[in-house]
Amino acid sequence: MSTDSRAIAAGATLLRLTLGGMWVSHAWFKISAFGVAGFAGWLDSLGLPGFMAGPVIALELIGGILILAGFYARYVSIALLPVLAVATWTHLPNGMIFSSANGGWEYPVFLMIASVVQALIGDGALALKSRPLPFAALRPAQG
């Protein structure tokens, strides 16, 4: 493994651990600060289905753990993009900067981009189960 490929693997690992940690911490925040019922009420107040609170928290928690473990992390990162898209939509009225009252849209958009980057570069080192993206097989052979 060349120095560049080691650096890329280290970067992918660092991104995976950071992204997974973010998902787990956001799920835990919803549970500890609001509870499922409180989060459901907030979703209802936005005109979103409150019954999705439990599934969203479960997706964030389980998805974060899978990403941390490197268990098909690139696929999980893509699968969680709809959660980030809804988070972006909910923060649009607050402006761009996430430190704005009620948070802005910049952070969820950044996380969407980081998730796509994770999917493109792979799981990195120490991943439990990694798999290339389907279109990676379409690349011409290097030689």
C-alpha positions in Angstrom: 0.0 0.0 0.0 1.5 3.3 -1.0 1.7 6.4 1.2 -1.2 8.0 -0.8 -3.4 4.9 -0.5 -2.7 4.8 3.3 -3.6 8.4 3.6 -6.8 7.9 1.6 -7.8 4.9 3.8 -7.0 6.9 7.0 -9.1 9.9 5.7 -12.0 7.6 4.8 -11.8 6.0 8.2 -11.8 9.3 10.0 -14.7 10.5 7.9 -16.6 7.3 8.7 -16.0 7.5 12.4 -17.0 11.2 12.5 -20.1 10.7 10.4 -21.2 7.6 12.4 -20.6 9.5 15.7 -22.7 12.4 14.4 -25.6 10.1 13.7 -25.4 8.4 17.1 -25.1 11.7 19.0 -28.1 13.2 17.1 -30.2 10.2 17.9 -29.2 10.3 21.5 -29.9 14.0 21.7 -33.4 13.5 20.4 -34.0 10.7 23.0 -32.4 12.5 26.0 -33.6 16.1 25.3 -37.0 15.6 23.8 -38.0 11.9 24.1 -39.8 10.3 21.2 -43.0 12.0 22.1 -41.4 15.4 22.2 -39.7 14.9 18.8 -43.1 13.6 17.4 -44.7 16.8 18.6 -42.1 18.9 16.9 -42.5 17.0 13.7 -46.3 17.5 14.0 -45.8 21.2 14.5 -43.9 21.3 11.2 -46.7 19.5 9.3 -44.6 16.3 9.2 -46.0 13.0 10.4 -45.2 12.7 14.1 -45.5 8.9 14.0 -42.1 9.0 12.1 -40.3 10.1 15.3 -39.5 6.6 16.5 -38.4 5.3 13.1 -36.2 8.4 12.4 -34.5 8.0 15.8 -34.0 4.3 15.1 -32.6 5.0 11.7 -30.1 7.6 13.1 -29.0 5.3 15.9 -28.7 2.1 14.0 -27.3 3.8 10.9 -24.7 5.6 13.0 -23.7 2.4 14.7 -23.4 0.6 11.3 -21.3 3.5 9.9 -19.1 3.5 13.0 -18.5 -0.2 12.6 -17.9 0.1 8.9 -20.7 -2.4 8.1 -21.6 -1.3 4.5 -21.0 2.2 5.7 -21.0 3.7 2.2 -24.5 2.3 1.5 -25.8 3.3 4.9 -24.5 6.8 4.3 -26.5 7.0 1.1 -29.6 5.4 2.7 -29.6 8.1 5.4 -29.6 11.0 2.9 -33.4 11.4 3.0 -33.2 12.1 6.8 -30.7 14.8 6.1 -32.8 16.2 3.2 -35.8 16.5 5.6 -33.5 18.1 8.2 -32.4 20.6 5.6 -36.0 21.4 4.7 -36.9 21.9 8.4 -34.0 24.4 8.9 -34.4 26.3 5.6 -36.6 29.1 7.2 -33.9 29.7 9.8 -31.3 30.9 7.4 -28.0 29.4 6.4 -25.9 29.4 9.6 -26.5 26.5 11.9 -25.9 28.8 15.0 -29.0 30.8 14.0 -32.0 30.4 16.3 -33.4 26.9 15.7 -30.4 26.1 13.5 -29.8 26.9 9.9 -29.5 24.6 6.8 -25.7 24.7 6.4 -24.9 21.8 8.7 -27.4 19.2 7.3 -26.3 20.2 3.7 -22.6 19.7 4.7 -23.5 16.3 6.2 -25.2 15.3 3.0 -22.1 16.2 1.0 -19.9 14.3 3.6 -22.2 11.3 3.2 -21.8 11.3 -0.5 -18.1 11.6 -0.2 -18.1 8.6 2.2 -20.0 6.6 -0.3 -17.6 7.6 -3.1 -14.3 7.0 -1.3 -15.3 3.9 0.7 -15.3 2.8 4.3 -11.6 3.1 5.0 -9.5 0.9 7.3 -10.9 -1.4 10.0 -14.3 -1.7 8.4 -16.3 -4.8 9.3 -17.9 -5.3 5.9 -17.1 -3.2 3.0 -18.4 -3.4 -0.6 -17.7 -1.3 -3.7 -20.4 0.7 -5.3 -22.1 -1.0 -8.2 -20.8 1.5 -10.8 -17.2 0.9 -9.6 -17.2 -2.3 -11.7 -17.8 -0.2 -14.8 -14.5 1.6 -14.6 -11.9 0.6 -17.2 -9.1 -1.7 -15.9 -5.9 0.1 -14.9 -2.8 -1.5 -16.1 
